[in-house]
């Protein structure tokens, strides 16, 4: 991953993003793919818990809470005007 790429952990800065890929082949990465984090899926930032806690995102008509460590596995591209 290049330093210019953002991950889902950066989503509060972006608000709306498109998923590019999920990093890794481990169980957490596989579960994220199963939950709908596939290329070209639009993800919306909803809110974040205080003190760097989990973030809540919307995708595919449902909301999901992710730990920061899980959010860092999802590479995104920010969307403007969405």
PLY file of the C-alpha trace (Angstrom):
ply
format ascii 1.0
element vertex 82
property float x
property float y
property float z
element edge 81
property int vertex1
property int vertex2
end_header
0.00 0.00 0.00
1.41 3.39 -0.93
1.47 6.24 1.54
-1.04 8.20 -0.56
-3.72 5.52 -0.30
-6.33 5.93 2.39
-7.95 3.19 4.42
-11.36 2.96 6.01
-9.71 4.20 9.22
-9.32 7.56 7.40
-13.01 7.68 6.42
-14.02 10.40 8.91
-11.83 12.75 6.85
-13.48 11.64 3.60
-17.17 11.02 4.58
-18.00 9.05 1.38
-15.66 6.59 -0.29
-15.39 3.75 -2.76
-13.75 0.49 -1.69
-10.69 -0.39 -3.78
-9.61 -3.60 -2.04
-9.27 -5.44 1.25
-5.66 -6.11 2.26
-4.62 -9.61 3.27
-5.87 -13.15 3.20
-6.45 -13.70 6.93
-9.76 -14.43 8.62
-10.46 -10.74 9.35
-9.88 -9.77 5.70
-12.05 -12.62 4.46
-14.86 -11.67 6.86
-14.75 -8.05 5.65
-15.17 -9.26 2.07
-18.08 -11.47 3.15
-19.73 -8.46 4.80
-19.70 -6.56 1.52
-16.40 -4.68 1.37
-15.81 -5.51 -2.29
-14.31 -3.30 -5.01
-16.48 -0.34 -6.10
-18.81 -0.56 -3.07
-19.74 2.88 -1.72
-19.17 3.35 2.02
-20.53 6.25 4.11
-19.08 7.45 7.42
-21.77 7.63 10.13
-19.90 8.28 13.39
-16.90 7.31 15.51
-16.67 6.41 19.17
-14.65 8.80 21.35
-10.93 8.34 21.91
-10.26 6.53 18.65
-12.76 3.76 19.23
-14.74 1.87 16.59
-16.22 3.63 13.57
-19.72 3.06 12.24
-20.15 2.98 8.48
-23.06 2.37 6.12
-22.83 0.18 3.07
-25.27 -1.95 1.09
-28.26 -0.70 3.13
-26.93 -1.59 6.59
-24.67 -0.11 9.28
-21.56 -1.80 10.59
-19.19 -1.06 13.47
-15.49 -1.77 12.88
-12.45 -1.68 15.12
-9.68 0.64 13.89
-7.47 -2.41 13.22
-10.15 -3.87 10.93
-10.79 -0.54 9.21
-7.11 -0.31 8.28
-7.49 -3.43 6.11
-9.91 -1.72 3.70
-8.28 0.53 1.08
-10.58 3.32 -0.15
-10.76 6.16 -2.63
-12.57 9.32 -1.54
-15.62 10.41 -3.54
-16.54 14.05 -3.95
-20.05 15.39 -4.27
-21.71 12.23 -3.00
0 1
1 2
2 3
3 4
4 5
5 6
6 7
7 8
8 9
9 10
10 11
11 12
12 13
13 14
14 15
15 16
16 17
17 18
18 19
19 20
20 21
21 22
22 23
23 24
24 25
25 26
26 27
27 28
28 29
29 30
30 31
31 32
32 33
33 34
34 35
35 36
36 37
37 38
38 39
39 40
40 41
41 42
42 43
43 44
44 45
45 46
46 47
47 48
48 49
49 50
50 51
51 52
52 53
53 54
54 55
55 56
56 57
57 58
58 59
59 60
60 61
61 62
62 63
63 64
64 65
65 66
66 67
67 68
68 69
69 70
70 71
71 72
72 73
73 74
74 75
75 76
76 77
77 78
78 79
79 80
80 81
